[in-house]
Amino acid sequence: MKILPKMLAAAILCAAPAFGAFAHDYKAGNLEINHPASRATLAGAPVGGGFMKIVNHGKEADRLVSITSPVSDDVQLHEMAMENDVMKMRQLKDGIEIPAGAAVELKPGGLHVMFMAIKQPFKEGEKFAATLNFEKAGPVAVEFDVGPPKKKDEKQHGQKEGEVHKM
C-alpha cells in the first residue's frame, strides 16, 4: 500500500502546471493584474467594458495611464460616480492610481475600461489581447476573457463605485 501515496503525489505534481494555466493573472514589477475580463456584447453594440483587479505589492504608488488593444482604436479608462443623486460616467484622462500596498478593482458600476467603437462584437468564450500601460511598471500584455453578457435585470453599470482596498 506504500505505492498509493507515491502515485497520488506524482499525479498532483504532474497536474500542478495545468492549474497555473487557468490562473489568468499577470505580474509586472510590484504589480499583479488579476483576471482581465469583459462581457459578450450584442451585434451592433458600439462599446464594450473591461474589468480586472490590480494589486500593488510595492512601497510606491503606480498609475494605469492607458490601454491599447486591436479590438478598438479608442480605449478609455472611466469611472462611475454619484453626483447630485445621479450616476455619471466620466473618462479619467490622467489614468487610475494604484496606491502602494493596495488593490484597485475595475468593475461594473465603478472604475472600468471602455473599449469604444469596437471593431466586432465580443463573443462569450473568446479572448482578446490588450496592453496595459503603467507609469512605472511599463507595458504589460494581457488577455481579456469574454464572459456572458449582462443579465436583462442588471442595471447598465451597477450601483457600486470602484473600490480601493488597503492590504
C-alpha positions as a Markdown table, in Angstrom:
| # | Residue | x | y | z |
|---|---|---|---|---|
| 1 | Met | 0.0 | 0.0 | 0.0 |
| 2 | Lys | 3.0 | 2.3 | 0.0 |
| 3 | Ile | 2.7 | 2.8 | -3.7 |
| 4 | Leu | -0.7 | 4.6 | -3.5 |
| 5 | Pro | 0.7 | 7.7 | -1.7 |
| 6 | Lys | 3.6 | 7.8 | -4.3 |
| 7 | Met | 1.1 | 7.6 | -7.2 |
| 8 | Leu | -1.0 | 10.3 | -5.6 |
| 9 | Ala | 2.0 | 12.6 | -5.1 |
| 10 | Ala | 3.1 | 12.0 | -8.7 |
| 11 | Ala | -0.4 | 12.8 | -10.1 |
| 12 | Ile | -0.5 | 16.1 | -8.1 |
| 13 | Leu | 2.9 | 17.1 | -9.3 |
| 14 | Cys | 2.0 | 16.4 | -12.9 |
| 15 | Ala | -1.3 | 18.3 | -12.7 |
| 16 | Ala | 0.2 | 21.3 | -10.9 |
| 17 | Pro | 1.4 | 23.1 | -14.0 |
| 18 | Ala | -2.0 | 22.7 | -15.6 |
| 19 | Phe | -3.6 | 24.6 | -12.7 |
| 20 | Gly | -1.4 | 27.6 | -13.4 |
| 21 | Ala | -2.6 | 27.7 | -16.9 |
| 22 | Phe | -6.1 | 28.6 | -15.6 |
| 23 | Ala | -4.9 | 31.3 | -13.3 |
| 24 | His | -5.2 | 34.2 | -15.8 |
| 25 | Asp | -3.0 | 36.5 | -13.6 |
| 26 | Tyr | -0.1 | 38.7 | -14.8 |
| 27 | Lys | 2.8 | 40.3 | -12.9 |
| 28 | Ala | 4.9 | 43.4 | -13.7 |
| 29 | Gly | 7.3 | 44.6 | -11.1 |
| 30 | Asn | 5.3 | 45.1 | -7.9 |
| 31 | Leu | 2.0 | 44.9 | -9.7 |
| 32 | Glu | -0.2 | 41.9 | -10.0 |
| 33 | Ile | -3.1 | 42.0 | -12.5 |
| 34 | Asn | -5.9 | 39.6 | -11.7 |
| 35 | His | -8.3 | 38.2 | -14.3 |
| 36 | Pro | -8.8 | 40.8 | -17.0 |
| 37 | Ala | -12.4 | 40.1 | -18.3 |
| 38 | Ser | -15.1 | 41.6 | -20.5 |
| 39 | Arg | -18.7 | 40.7 | -21.3 |
| 40 | Ala | -20.2 | 39.5 | -24.6 |
| 41 | Thr | -21.8 | 42.4 | -26.5 |
| 42 | Leu | -24.8 | 42.4 | -28.7 |
| 43 | Ala | -24.3 | 42.7 | -32.5 |
| 44 | Gly | -24.0 | 46.3 | -33.4 |
| 45 | Ala | -23.1 | 47.4 | -29.8 |
| 46 | Pro | -20.6 | 50.3 | -30.2 |
| 47 | Val | -18.7 | 49.7 | -26.9 |
| 48 | Gly | -17.5 | 47.0 | -24.5 |
| 49 | Gly | -16.4 | 47.1 | -20.9 |
| 50 | Gly | -13.3 | 45.7 | -19.3 |
| 51 | Phe | -12.7 | 44.7 | -15.7 |
| 52 | Met | -9.9 | 43.4 | -13.5 |
| 53 | Lys | -8.2 | 43.7 | -10.1 |
| 54 | Ile | -4.8 | 45.4 | -9.9 |
| 55 | Val | -2.7 | 44.8 | -6.7 |
| 56 | Asn | 0.3 | 46.9 | -5.9 |
| 57 | His | 2.7 | 45.0 | -3.6 |
| 58 | Gly | 5.2 | 47.8 | -3.7 |
| 59 | Lys | 6.0 | 50.7 | -1.4 |
| 60 | Glu | 5.3 | 53.3 | -4.1 |
| 61 | Ala | 2.1 | 54.1 | -6.0 |
| 62 | Asp | 1.9 | 53.4 | -9.7 |
| 63 | Arg | -0.7 | 54.6 | -12.3 |
| 64 | Leu | -2.5 | 52.8 | -15.1 |
| 65 | Val | -2.2 | 55.5 | -17.7 |
| 66 | Ser | -3.6 | 53.9 | -20.8 |
| 67 | Ile | -4.7 | 50.7 | -22.5 |
| 68 | Thr | -4.3 | 49.7 | -26.2 |
| 69 | Ser | -6.0 | 46.8 | -28.0 |
| 70 | Pro | -6.6 | 45.6 | -31.5 |
| 71 | Val | -10.3 | 45.4 | -30.8 |
| 72 | Ser | -10.6 | 49.2 | -30.5 |
| 73 | Asp | -8.7 | 52.2 | -31.7 |
| 74 | Asp | -10.0 | 54.2 | -28.7 |
| 75 | Val | -9.7 | 52.5 | -25.3 |
| 76 | Gln | -10.6 | 54.7 | -22.3 |
| 77 | Leu | -10.4 | 54.5 | -18.5 |
| 78 | His | -13.7 | 55.5 | -16.9 |
| 79 | Glu | -15.3 | 55.8 | -13.5 |
| 80 | Met | -19.0 | 55.8 | -12.4 |
| 81 | Ala | -19.8 | 58.1 | -9.5 |
| 82 | Met | -22.8 | 59.6 | -7.9 |
| 83 | Glu | -23.2 | 63.3 | -8.5 |
| 84 | Asn | -26.2 | 65.1 | -7.0 |
| 85 | Asp | -28.1 | 61.7 | -6.7 |
| 86 | Val | -27.3 | 60.9 | -10.4 |
| 87 | Met | -24.9 | 58.2 | -11.5 |
| 88 | Lys | -22.5 | 59.7 | -14.0 |
| 89 | Met | -19.7 | 58.2 | -16.1 |
| 90 | Arg | -16.6 | 60.2 | -16.9 |
| 91 | Gln | -13.3 | 59.5 | -18.6 |
| 92 | Leu | -10.2 | 59.6 | -16.4 |
| 93 | Lys | -7.6 | 61.2 | -18.8 |
| 94 | Asp | -4.9 | 61.1 | -16.1 |
| 95 | Gly | -5.4 | 57.3 | -15.6 |
| 96 | Ile | -6.1 | 55.3 | -12.4 |
| 97 | Glu | -3.7 | 55.5 | -9.4 |
| 98 | Ile | -2.8 | 52.2 | -7.9 |
| 99 | Pro | -1.7 | 53.1 | -4.3 |
| 100 | Ala | 1.2 | 51.4 | -2.6 |
| 101 | Gly | 0.1 | 48.3 | -0.6 |
| 102 | Ala | -3.4 | 48.4 | -2.0 |
| 103 | Ala | -5.7 | 46.7 | -4.6 |
| 104 | Val | -7.9 | 48.6 | -7.1 |
| 105 | Glu | -10.9 | 46.8 | -8.6 |
| 106 | Leu | -12.1 | 47.8 | -12.1 |
| 107 | Lys | -15.7 | 46.5 | -12.2 |
| 108 | Pro | -19.2 | 47.4 | -13.4 |
| 109 | Gly | -20.5 | 50.4 | -11.6 |
| 110 | Gly | -17.1 | 51.9 | -10.7 |
| 111 | Leu | -13.7 | 52.2 | -12.2 |
| 112 | His | -13.6 | 50.3 | -15.6 |
| 113 | Val | -12.2 | 50.1 | -19.1 |
| 114 | Met | -14.3 | 51.3 | -22.1 |
| 115 | Phe | -13.5 | 49.9 | -25.5 |
| 116 | Met | -15.0 | 52.5 | -27.8 |
| 117 | Ala | -16.2 | 51.8 | -31.3 |
| 118 | Ile | -15.3 | 48.1 | -31.1 |
| 119 | Lys | -14.4 | 46.6 | -34.4 |
| 120 | Gln | -16.6 | 43.5 | -33.9 |
| 121 | Pro | -18.8 | 42.1 | -31.1 |
| 122 | Phe | -17.2 | 40.5 | -28.1 |
| 123 | Lys | -18.3 | 36.8 | -28.1 |
| 124 | Glu | -18.6 | 34.7 | -25.0 |
| 125 | Gly | -15.7 | 32.3 | -24.6 |
| 126 | Glu | -13.3 | 34.2 | -26.7 |
| 127 | Lys | -10.3 | 36.2 | -25.6 |
| 128 | Phe | -8.7 | 39.4 | -26.9 |
| 129 | Ala | -5.3 | 41.0 | -26.4 |
| 130 | Ala | -4.6 | 44.3 | -24.8 |
| 131 | Thr | -1.6 | 46.1 | -23.4 |
| 132 | Leu | -1.9 | 47.9 | -20.0 |
| 133 | Asn | 0.5 | 50.8 | -19.8 |
| 134 | Phe | 1.7 | 51.8 | -16.3 |
| 135 | Glu | 3.6 | 54.9 | -15.4 |
| 136 | Lys | 6.3 | 52.9 | -13.5 |
| 137 | Ala | 5.8 | 49.2 | -14.3 |
| 138 | Gly | 5.6 | 50.0 | -18.1 |
| 139 | Pro | 3.6 | 48.0 | -20.6 |
| 140 | Val | 2.0 | 44.7 | -19.7 |
| 141 | Ala | 0.5 | 42.4 | -22.3 |
| 142 | Val | -2.7 | 40.7 | -21.1 |
| 143 | Glu | -5.7 | 38.8 | -22.5 |
| 144 | Phe | -9.3 | 39.6 | -21.6 |
| 145 | Asp | -11.6 | 36.7 | -21.2 |
| 146 | Val | -15.1 | 37.4 | -22.6 |
| 147 | Gly | -17.8 | 36.1 | -20.3 |
| 148 | Pro | -21.6 | 36.0 | -20.7 |
| 149 | Pro | -23.5 | 39.3 | -21.5 |
| 150 | Lys | -25.1 | 41.2 | -18.7 |
| 151 | Lys | -28.3 | 39.9 | -17.3 |
| 152 | Lys | -31.5 | 41.5 | -18.5 |
| 153 | Asp | -32.5 | 42.7 | -15.0 |
| 154 | Glu | -29.0 | 44.0 | -14.3 |
| 155 | Lys | -28.5 | 47.8 | -14.3 |
| 156 | Gln | -26.3 | 49.2 | -17.1 |
| 157 | His | -23.3 | 50.0 | -14.8 |
| 158 | Gly | -24.4 | 48.6 | -11.5 |
| 159 | Gln | -24.7 | 50.7 | -8.3 |
| 160 | Lys | -21.3 | 50.4 | -6.6 |
| 161 | Glu | -18.3 | 52.6 | -7.2 |
| 162 | Gly | -14.8 | 51.2 | -7.8 |
| 163 | Glu | -13.1 | 50.3 | -4.6 |
| 164 | Val | -9.6 | 50.7 | -3.2 |
| 165 | His | -8.7 | 48.1 | -0.6 |
| 166 | Lys | -5.7 | 48.6 | 1.8 |
| 167 | Met | -3.7 | 45.4 | 2.2 |
